[in-house]
Amino acid sequence: MADRRFFVNRGPFSIETVAKLAGATLGPGVDPARMLVDVAALETATGGEVTFFDNPRYLASFRATRAGACLVAPKYAGQVPPGTVALVTATPYKAYARVAAAFYPPPALRPGIHARATVDSTASLGADCQVDAGAVIEAGASIGARCWIGANAVVGANVVLGSDCRIGPLVSLSHCLVGDRVVFHAGARIGQDGFGFAPDPAGHVKVPQIGRVVIGDDCDIGANTTIDRGAGPDTVIGPGSWIDNLVQIGHNVQIGRGCIIVALAGVSGSTKLGDFVALGGQSGLAGHLRIGTGAQIAAQSGVMGDVPAGETWSGAPAVPIREHFRQIAQVQRLAREKGKKE
């Protein structure tokens, strides 16, 4: 159960309502008016709570759960324990996400500008925005309706935000155009100048970074992630892309739609990612590469060349994942043979 000091439960909901939220079907003989009061894990759920089963690794926990209802794939629907109602769906985890969001929606906005916020007279704010203490909104900034600007966040001069954006505490935005429903978690830094310079033994010469960052609708940018503005072309984050905490995106990078970039990854300047690319944690991409649509890069991989669409690469330097596994197997075999000789 969530700690009520930090999270507000909007339940209870009837089991019929939960099924509709999840896009799930109820089995025969179920009382649609039965109430569910919360969400919980398989191991801890009790009769008034709803849980989900999606990973076969937790089959034993699923079979022993005491939950009132369980979101479950069709092939496991007949295995729910007595007393647990099966809510049958092809995508239990996604269904659980929708249900949990109904029980625990984001905090409601408290429209208004805090007395200790600073908003330039030439900035424009849409209806029902919340601007918290210490926030700064600079000249010419344009902020859409129902946005939240967190404590000590800075929205730089002439930055454009769409509607329903959430700007966490200590975020800084400059030189950027942002779509609707974009979330920036605490400490994200967007639009600082890119790492562009001409090397010189007498002293490196800075190359002016005169591009922008353009972020599409429905993106989610993690805490302390940095996205550099372009050197001339823009840095672009496609709609629906989600970027985890502590990620570095270099100047001129172009990221397609629906990409996932996990914590501590880094993408060097001018590299282009197609749609629905996934980068594992601590992976690194060299500059000026092309990563094809749907490609996946395993955690801690170092990518030095282009990756074709739909392929999964791994290792450092990264190669197609089957080749990487063959390399590992061969090294292990050589090590065993050497050990026998010694």
C-alpha positions as a Markdown table, in Angstrom:
| # | Residue | x | y | z |
|---|---|---|---|---|
| 1 | Met | 0.0 | 0.0 | 0.0 |
| 2 | Ala | 1.3 | 3.4 | -0.9 |
| 3 | Asp | 2.4 | 5.8 | 1.9 |
| 4 | Arg | -0.6 | 8.1 | 2.4 |
| 5 | Arg | 1.8 | 10.9 | 3.4 |
| 6 | Phe | 2.9 | 11.1 | -0.2 |
| 7 | Phe | 0.2 | 9.6 | -2.3 |
| 8 | Val | -3.6 | 10.1 | -2.4 |
| 9 | Asn | -5.7 | 7.1 | -3.2 |
| 10 | Arg | -8.7 | 8.0 | -5.4 |
| 11 | Gly | -10.5 | 4.6 | -4.9 |
| 12 | Pro | -12.4 | 2.6 | -4.2 |
| 13 | Phe | -13.7 | 1.5 | -7.6 |
| 14 | Ser | -16.0 | -1.3 | -8.5 |
| 15 | Ile | -14.5 | -4.3 | -10.2 |
| 16 | Glu | -16.6 | -3.5 | -13.3 |
| 17 | Thr | -15.0 | 0.0 | -13.4 |
| 18 | Val | -11.5 | -1.5 | -12.9 |
| 19 | Ala | -12.2 | -3.9 | -15.8 |
| 20 | Lys | -13.3 | -1.1 | -18.1 |
| 21 | Leu | -10.2 | 1.0 | -17.1 |
| 22 | Ala | -8.0 | -2.0 | -17.9 |
| 23 | Gly | -9.8 | -3.0 | -21.1 |
| 24 | Ala | -10.2 | -6.5 | -19.5 |
| 25 | Thr | -13.1 | -8.9 | -19.4 |
| 26 | Leu | -14.7 | -10.4 | -16.3 |
| 27 | Gly | -15.4 | -14.1 | -16.0 |
| 28 | Pro | -18.9 | -15.4 | -15.4 |
| 29 | Gly | -20.5 | -15.2 | -12.0 |
| 30 | Val | -18.5 | -12.1 | -10.8 |
| 31 | Asp | -20.4 | -9.4 | -8.9 |
| 32 | Pro | -19.7 | -6.3 | -10.9 |
| 33 | Ala | -20.4 | -4.1 | -7.9 |
| 34 | Arg | -17.7 | -5.6 | -5.7 |
| 35 | Met | -15.4 | -2.9 | -4.6 |
| 36 | Leu | -11.6 | -2.8 | -4.9 |
| 37 | Val | -9.8 | -0.3 | -2.6 |
| 38 | Asp | -6.2 | -0.3 | -3.8 |
| 39 | Val | -3.5 | -1.8 | -6.0 |
| 40 | Ala | -0.8 | -4.1 | -4.6 |
| 41 | Ala | 1.9 | -6.6 | -5.5 |
| 42 | Leu | 1.1 | -10.3 | -6.0 |
| 43 | Glu | 2.8 | -11.3 | -2.7 |
| 44 | Thr | 1.1 | -8.6 | -0.5 |
| 45 | Ala | -2.3 | -8.1 | -2.1 |
| 46 | Thr | -5.4 | -8.9 | 0.0 |
| 47 | Gly | -9.0 | -9.4 | -0.8 |
| 48 | Gly | -9.8 | -5.7 | -1.5 |
| 49 | Glu | -6.9 | -5.1 | -3.8 |
| 50 | Val | -6.1 | -5.6 | -7.5 |
| 51 | Thr | -2.8 | -6.9 | -8.7 |
| 52 | Phe | -1.3 | -8.2 | -12.0 |
| 53 | Phe | 0.6 | -11.2 | -13.4 |
| 54 | Asp | 2.8 | -10.7 | -16.5 |
| 55 | Asn | 6.2 | -12.4 | -15.9 |
| 56 | Pro | 6.3 | -16.2 | -15.7 |
| 57 | Arg | 9.1 | -15.8 | -13.3 |
| 58 | Tyr | 6.5 | -15.0 | -10.7 |
| 59 | Leu | 4.2 | -17.9 | -11.4 |
| 60 | Ala | 4.5 | -19.3 | -7.9 |
| 61 | Ser | 3.5 | -15.9 | -6.4 |
| 62 | Phe | 0.6 | -15.7 | -8.8 |
| 63 | Arg | -0.7 | -19.1 | -7.8 |
| 64 | Ala | -0.4 | -18.1 | -4.1 |
| 65 | Thr | -1.8 | -14.6 | -4.3 |
| 66 | Arg | -4.6 | -13.5 | -2.0 |
| 67 | Ala | -5.7 | -10.6 | -4.2 |
| 68 | Gly | -9.3 | -9.8 | -4.8 |
| 69 | Ala | -8.6 | -9.5 | -8.5 |
| 70 | Cys | -5.7 | -10.1 | -10.8 |
| 71 | Leu | -5.0 | -8.8 | -14.3 |
| 72 | Val | -3.9 | -11.8 | -16.2 |
| 73 | Ala | -3.3 | -13.0 | -19.8 |
| 74 | Pro | -5.9 | -15.5 | -21.2 |
| 75 | Lys | -3.6 | -18.5 | -21.0 |
| 76 | Tyr | -3.3 | -18.1 | -17.2 |
| 77 | Ala | -6.9 | -17.1 | -16.5 |
| 78 | Gly | -7.8 | -20.6 | -15.3 |
| 79 | Gln | -5.0 | -20.7 | -12.8 |
| 80 | Val | -6.1 | -17.8 | -10.5 |
| 81 | Pro | -6.4 | -19.0 | -6.9 |
| 82 | Pro | -9.8 | -19.5 | -5.3 |
| 83 | Gly | -11.2 | -16.1 | -4.2 |
| 84 | Thr | -9.3 | -14.1 | -6.8 |
| 85 | Val | -11.2 | -12.8 | -9.8 |
| 86 | Ala | -9.4 | -13.0 | -13.1 |
| 87 | Leu | -9.5 | -9.8 | -15.1 |
| 88 | Val | -8.4 | -11.1 | -18.5 |
| 89 | Thr | -6.4 | -9.0 | -20.9 |
| 90 | Ala | -3.7 | -9.6 | -23.5 |
| 91 | Thr | -1.5 | -6.9 | -21.9 |
| 92 | Pro | -1.6 | -7.3 | -18.1 |
| 93 | Tyr | 1.2 | -4.8 | -17.3 |
| 94 | Lys | -0.2 | -2.1 | -19.5 |
| 95 | Ala | -3.6 | -2.7 | -18.0 |
| 96 | Tyr | -2.2 | -2.4 | -14.5 |
| 97 | Ala | -0.6 | 0.9 | -15.4 |
| 98 | Arg | -4.0 | 2.3 | -16.4 |
| 99 | Val | -5.6 | 1.0 | -13.2 |
| 100 | Ala | -2.9 | 2.2 | -10.9 |
| 101 | Ala | -3.1 | 5.7 | -12.6 |
| 102 | Ala | -6.8 | 5.8 | -11.7 |
| 103 | Phe | -6.1 | 5.0 | -8.1 |
| 104 | Tyr | -3.1 | 7.3 | -7.9 |
| 105 | Pro | -3.4 | 10.1 | -10.5 |
| 106 | Pro | -0.9 | 13.0 | -10.6 |
| 107 | Pro | -1.5 | 15.7 | -7.9 |
| 108 | Ala | -4.0 | 18.2 | -9.1 |
| 109 | Leu | -2.7 | 21.6 | -10.0 |
| 110 | Arg | -3.1 | 24.6 | -7.7 |
| 111 | Pro | -3.4 | 27.4 | -10.2 |
| 112 | Gly | -1.6 | 30.6 | -9.3 |
| 113 | Ile | 1.8 | 32.3 | -9.1 |
| 114 | His | 3.6 | 32.1 | -5.8 |
| 115 | Ala | 4.6 | 35.4 | -4.3 |
| 116 | Arg | 8.3 | 34.4 | -4.4 |
| 117 | Ala | 8.2 | 33.5 | -8.1 |
| 118 | Thr | 9.5 | 35.9 | -10.7 |
| 119 | Val | 7.6 | 36.2 | -14.0 |
| 120 | Asp | 8.7 | 38.8 | -16.6 |
| 121 | Ser | 6.0 | 41.1 | -17.7 |
| 122 | Thr | 6.5 | 40.1 | -21.3 |
| 123 | Ala | 6.1 | 36.4 | -20.6 |
| 124 | Ser | 2.7 | 34.8 | -21.3 |
| 125 | Leu | 1.0 | 32.1 | -19.2 |
| 126 | Gly | -2.0 | 30.1 | -20.3 |
| 127 | Ala | -5.0 | 29.5 | -18.1 |
| 128 | Asp | -4.7 | 27.6 | -14.8 |
| 129 | Cys | -0.9 | 27.4 | -14.5 |
| 130 | Gln | 0.8 | 26.8 | -11.2 |
| 131 | Val | 4.1 | 28.6 | -10.6 |
| 132 | Asp | 5.9 | 27.6 | -7.4 |
| 133 | Ala | 8.2 | 29.5 | -5.1 |
| 134 | Gly | 11.6 | 30.6 | -6.6 |
| 135 | Ala | 10.6 | 29.8 | -10.2 |
| 136 | Val | 11.8 | 32.3 | -12.8 |
| 137 | Ile | 10.1 | 32.8 | -16.1 |
| 138 | Glu | 12.1 | 35.1 | -18.4 |
| 139 | Ala | 11.2 | 37.7 | -21.0 |
| 140 | Gly | 9.2 | 36.5 | -24.0 |
| 141 | Ala | 8.6 | 33.0 | -22.7 |
| 142 | Ser | 5.3 | 31.4 | -23.8 |
| 143 | Ile | 3.7 | 28.8 | -21.5 |
| 144 | Gly | 0.5 | 26.9 | -22.4 |
| 145 | Ala | -2.5 | 26.2 | -20.3 |
| 146 | Arg | -2.4 | 24.0 | -17.2 |
| 147 | Cys | 1.4 | 23.8 | -16.9 |
| 148 | Trp | 3.2 | 23.3 | -13.6 |
| 149 | Ile | 6.5 | 25.2 | -13.1 |
| 150 | Gly | 8.2 | 23.7 | -10.0 |
| 151 | Ala | 10.2 | 25.4 | -7.3 |
| 152 | Asn | 13.4 | 27.2 | -8.5 |
| 153 | Ala | 12.9 | 26.1 | -12.1 |
| 154 | Val | 14.0 | 28.5 | -14.8 |
| 155 | Val | 12.1 | 28.9 | -18.1 |
| 156 | Gly | 14.5 | 30.9 | -20.2 |
| 157 | Ala | 13.8 | 33.8 | -22.5 |
| 158 | Asn | 11.5 | 33.1 | -25.5 |
| 159 | Val | 11.2 | 29.4 | -24.6 |
| 160 | Val | 7.9 | 28.0 | -25.8 |
| 161 | Leu | 5.9 | 25.3 | -23.8 |
| 162 | Gly | 2.7 | 23.7 | -24.9 |
| 163 | Ser | -0.2 | 22.8 | -22.7 |
| 164 | Asp | -0.2 | 20.4 | -19.7 |
| 165 | Cys | 3.5 | 20.3 | -19.2 |
| 166 | Arg | 5.1 | 19.6 | -15.9 |
| 167 | Ile | 8.4 | 21.3 | -15.1 |
| 168 | Gly | 10.0 | 19.8 | -12.0 |
| 169 | Pro | 12.0 | 21.6 | -9.3 |
| 170 | Leu | 15.4 | 23.1 | -10.4 |
| 171 | Val | 14.8 | 22.3 | -14.1 |
| 172 | Ser | 16.4 | 24.8 | -16.5 |
| 173 | Leu | 15.0 | 25.3 | -20.0 |
| 174 | Ser | 16.6 | 27.6 | -22.6 |
| 175 | His | 16.7 | 27.8 | -26.4 |
| 176 | Cys | 13.9 | 25.2 | -26.7 |
| 177 | Leu | 10.4 | 24.6 | -28.2 |
| 178 | Val | 8.4 | 22.1 | -26.3 |
| 179 | Gly | 5.2 | 20.4 | -27.2 |
| 180 | Asp | 2.1 | 19.4 | -25.2 |
| 181 | Arg | 2.1 | 17.1 | -22.1 |
| 182 | Val | 5.9 | 17.0 | -21.7 |
| 183 | Val | 7.3 | 16.1 | -18.3 |
| 184 | Phe | 10.7 | 17.3 | -17.1 |
| 185 | His | 11.8 | 15.7 | -13.8 |
| 186 | Ala | 13.9 | 17.5 | -11.2 |
| 187 | Gly | 17.2 | 19.0 | -12.3 |
| 188 | Ala | 16.9 | 18.4 | -16.0 |
| 189 | Arg | 18.9 | 20.8 | -18.1 |
| 190 | Ile | 17.6 | 21.5 | -21.6 |
| 191 | Gly | 19.1 | 23.8 | -24.2 |
| 192 | Gln | 22.6 | 24.6 | -22.8 |
| 193 | Asp | 25.2 | 25.1 | -25.5 |
| 194 | Gly | 26.6 | 21.9 | -27.1 |
| 195 | Phe | 30.2 | 20.7 | -26.7 |
| 196 | Gly | 31.5 | 22.2 | -29.9 |
| 197 | Phe | 35.0 | 23.6 | -30.3 |
| 198 | Ala | 37.9 | 23.7 | -32.7 |
| 199 | Pro | 41.0 | 22.1 | -31.1 |
| 200 | Asp | 44.1 | 24.3 | -31.0 |
| 201 | Pro | 47.3 | 23.8 | -29.0 |
| 202 | Ala | 47.2 | 27.5 | -28.2 |
| 203 | Gly | 43.8 | 27.2 | -26.7 |
| 204 | His | 40.6 | 25.6 | -28.0 |
| 205 | Val | 38.2 | 27.8 | -29.9 |
| 206 | Lys | 34.5 | 27.6 | -29.0 |
| 207 | Val | 32.1 | 27.2 | -31.9 |
| 208 | Pro | 28.9 | 29.1 | -31.3 |
| 209 | Gln | 25.9 | 26.8 | -30.7 |
| 210 | Ile | 23.1 | 28.6 | -32.6 |
| 211 | Gly | 20.5 | 25.8 | -32.8 |
| 212 | Arg | 17.7 | 24.9 | -30.5 |
| 213 | Val | 16.2 | 21.9 | -28.8 |
| 214 | Val | 12.8 | 20.8 | -30.2 |
| 215 | Ile | 10.8 | 18.4 | -28.1 |
| 216 | Gly | 7.6 | 16.7 | -29.4 |
| 217 | Asp | 4.4 | 16.0 | -27.6 |
| 218 | Asp | 4.2 | 13.4 | -24.7 |
| 219 | Cys | 7.9 | 13.1 | -24.0 |
| 220 | Asp | 9.2 | 12.3 | -20.5 |
| 221 | Ile | 12.6 | 13.6 | -19.6 |
| 222 | Gly | 14.3 | 12.2 | -16.5 |
| 223 | Ala | 16.0 | 13.8 | -13.5 |
| 224 | Asn | 19.4 | 15.4 | -14.1 |
| 225 | Thr | 19.3 | 14.6 | -17.8 |
| 226 | Thr | 20.9 | 17.0 | -20.1 |
| 227 | Ile | 20.0 | 17.8 | -23.7 |
| 228 | Asp | 22.3 | 20.2 | -25.6 |
| 229 | Arg | 21.0 | 22.6 | -28.1 |
| 230 | Gly | 22.2 | 22.3 | -31.7 |
| 231 | Ala | 25.2 | 23.9 | -33.2 |
| 232 | Gly | 23.2 | 25.1 | -36.2 |
| 233 | Pro | 20.8 | 22.3 | -36.9 |
| 234 | Asp | 18.4 | 21.6 | -34.0 |
| 235 | Thr | 18.6 | 18.9 | -31.5 |
| 236 | Val | 15.3 | 17.0 | -31.9 |
| 237 | Ile | 13.4 | 14.7 | -29.5 |
| 238 | Gly | 10.6 | 13.0 | -31.3 |
| 239 | Pro | 7.0 | 12.7 | -29.8 |
| 240 | Gly | 6.4 | 10.0 | -27.3 |
| 241 | Ser | 10.1 | 9.4 | -26.5 |
| 242 | Trp | 11.0 | 8.7 | -22.9 |
| 243 | Ile | 14.4 | 9.5 | -21.5 |
| 244 | Asp | 15.5 | 8.2 | -18.1 |
| 245 | Asn | 17.6 | 9.9 | -15.4 |
| 246 | Leu | 21.2 | 11.0 | -16.0 |
| 247 | Val | 21.2 | 10.7 | -19.7 |
| 248 | Gln | 23.4 | 13.0 | -22.0 |
| 249 | Ile | 22.1 | 14.0 | -25.4 |
| 250 | Gly | 24.7 | 15.9 | -27.5 |
| 251 | His | 24.2 | 18.7 | -30.0 |
| 252 | Asn | 22.4 | 18.0 | -33.3 |
| 253 | Val | 21.2 | 14.6 | -32.1 |
| 254 | Gln | 17.9 | 13.6 | -33.7 |
| 255 | Ile | 15.7 | 11.1 | -31.8 |
| 256 | Gly | 12.7 | 9.6 | -33.5 |
| 257 | Arg | 9.2 | 8.8 | -32.2 |
| 258 | Gly | 8.7 | 6.5 | -29.2 |
| 259 | Cys | 12.3 | 5.9 | -28.4 |
| 260 | Ile | 13.4 | 4.7 | -24.9 |
| 261 | Ile | 16.7 | 5.7 | -23.5 |
| 262 | Val | 17.7 | 4.2 | -20.1 |
| 263 | Ala | 19.7 | 5.8 | -17.3 |
| 264 | Leu | 23.4 | 6.8 | -17.8 |
| 265 | Ala | 23.3 | 6.4 | -21.6 |
| 266 | Gly | 25.0 | 8.9 | -23.8 |
| 267 | Val | 24.4 | 9.9 | -27.4 |
| 268 | Ser | 27.1 | 11.9 | -29.1 |
| 269 | Gly | 26.6 | 14.8 | -31.4 |
| 270 | Ser | 24.8 | 14.5 | -34.8 |
| 271 | Thr | 23.8 | 10.9 | -34.3 |
| 272 | Lys | 20.3 | 10.0 | -35.5 |
| 273 | Leu | 18.0 | 7.5 | -34.0 |
| 274 | Gly | 15.0 | 6.2 | -35.9 |
| 275 | Asp | 11.6 | 5.6 | -34.4 |
| 276 | Phe | 11.2 | 3.2 | -31.5 |
| 277 | Val | 14.9 | 2.7 | -30.8 |
| 278 | Ala | 15.8 | 1.4 | -27.3 |
| 279 | Leu | 19.1 | 2.2 | -25.6 |
| 280 | Gly | 20.0 | 0.1 | -22.5 |
| 281 | Gly | 21.5 | 1.6 | -19.4 |
| 282 | Gln | 25.1 | 3.0 | -19.6 |
| 283 | Ser | 25.2 | 2.4 | -23.4 |
| 284 | Gly | 27.2 | 5.0 | -25.4 |
| 285 | Leu | 26.9 | 6.0 | -29.0 |
| 286 | Ala | 29.7 | 7.7 | -30.9 |
| 287 | Gly | 28.9 | 10.7 | -33.0 |
| 288 | His | 27.5 | 11.0 | -36.6 |
| 289 | Leu | 25.9 | 7.5 | -36.5 |
| 290 | Arg | 22.6 | 6.2 | -37.8 |
| 291 | Ile | 20.6 | 3.8 | -35.6 |
| 292 | Gly | 17.8 | 2.3 | -37.6 |
| 293 | Thr | 14.1 | 2.1 | -36.7 |
| 294 | Gly | 13.3 | -0.4 | -34.0 |
| 295 | Ala | 17.0 | -1.2 | -33.2 |
| 296 | Gln | 17.9 | -2.1 | -29.7 |
| 297 | Ile | 21.3 | -1.5 | -27.9 |
| 298 | Ala | 22.1 | -3.7 | -24.9 |
| 299 | Ala | 23.2 | -2.2 | -21.6 |
| 300 | Gln | 26.8 | -1.0 | -21.3 |
| 301 | Ser | 27.4 | -1.3 | -25.1 |
| 302 | Gly | 29.7 | 1.0 | -26.9 |
| 303 | Val | 28.4 | 1.7 | -30.4 |
| 304 | Met | 31.0 | 2.8 | -32.9 |
| 305 | Gly | 29.2 | 2.2 | -36.2 |
| 306 | Asp | 25.7 | 2.4 | -37.8 |
| 307 | Val | 23.1 | -0.1 | -36.6 |
| 308 | Pro | 20.6 | -1.4 | -39.2 |
| 309 | Ala | 16.9 | -1.2 | -38.5 |
| 310 | Gly | 15.4 | -3.9 | -36.2 |
| 311 | Glu | 18.7 | -5.3 | -35.1 |
| 312 | Thr | 19.9 | -5.8 | -31.5 |
| 313 | Trp | 23.6 | -5.0 | -30.8 |
| 314 | Ser | 25.7 | -5.6 | -27.7 |
| 315 | Gly | 29.2 | -5.3 | -26.4 |
| 316 | Ala | 32.0 | -2.8 | -26.7 |
| 317 | Pro | 32.6 | -2.2 | -29.5 |
| 318 | Ala | 29.0 | -3.3 | -30.2 |
| 319 | Val | 28.3 | -6.0 | -32.7 |
| 320 | Pro | 25.1 | -8.0 | -33.5 |
| 321 | Ile | 24.1 | -9.7 | -30.3 |
| 322 | Arg | 24.5 | -13.3 | -31.5 |
| 323 | Glu | 28.0 | -12.4 | -32.6 |
| 324 | His | 28.7 | -10.9 | -29.2 |
| 325 | Phe | 27.5 | -14.1 | -27.5 |
| 326 | Arg | 29.7 | -16.2 | -29.8 |
| 327 | Gln | 32.7 | -14.0 | -28.8 |
| 328 | Ile | 32.0 | -14.5 | -25.1 |
| 329 | Ala | 31.6 | -18.3 | -25.6 |
| 330 | Gln | 34.9 | -18.4 | -27.4 |
| 331 | Val | 36.8 | -16.4 | -24.8 |
| 332 | Gln | 35.3 | -18.7 | -22.1 |
| 333 | Arg | 36.4 | -21.8 | -24.0 |
| 334 | Leu | 39.9 | -20.4 | -24.5 |
| 335 | Ala | 40.1 | -19.6 | -20.8 |
| 336 | Arg | 39.0 | -23.1 | -19.8 |
| 337 | Glu | 41.6 | -24.7 | -22.1 |
| 338 | Lys | 44.3 | -22.5 | -20.8 |
| 339 | Gly | 43.3 | -23.5 | -17.2 |
| 340 | Lys | 43.5 | -27.2 | -18.0 |
| 341 | Lys | 47.1 | -26.7 | -19.4 |
| 342 | Glu | 48.2 | -25.0 | -16.3 |
